[in-house]
Amino acid sequence: MTVAAEAGLRAAAWVRSPPGPAGECPVGRWLAVGLTKAIETAMGSLDPSDEDAMGPDGVVVPGRGGVTEEVMETLMAVPCVLPEADRLSAEQQLRLLAVASADAGCVRLVMADADTAIVHRLPARMCASLTYTSRPDAAG
């Protein structure tokens, strides 16, 4: 999962990069610190062994994909926070939404069925989308 960790680092660097008063407002600080930490943590912590499993009593025991609930909540909060991120252009907001979605999607793929996801290279495809979306040369 080194590829995922590297994609997460690149994405977090892009999230920190837009110009503007990142540290001067609560949303800017959250994007620059809280969200970037969640992106890096999620992609660096993916654990295929932490997938959904069947418990001894036949009840599904949900996996976490190696990622804490707090990190997932941070990633899932992006759509709610975007309207307040008015320092970002519409394209930057859309790319930020795509980054958070790809990140959360990787985690969900791993926790739902890691073996199938890995065999079909789904996390690798999500990482490619994450890398493409957070590339620094894109218009912003």
Salt bridges, closest charged atoms under 4 A:
GLU40 OE2 - ARG16 NH2 2.88
ASP137 OD1 - ARG135 NE 3.43
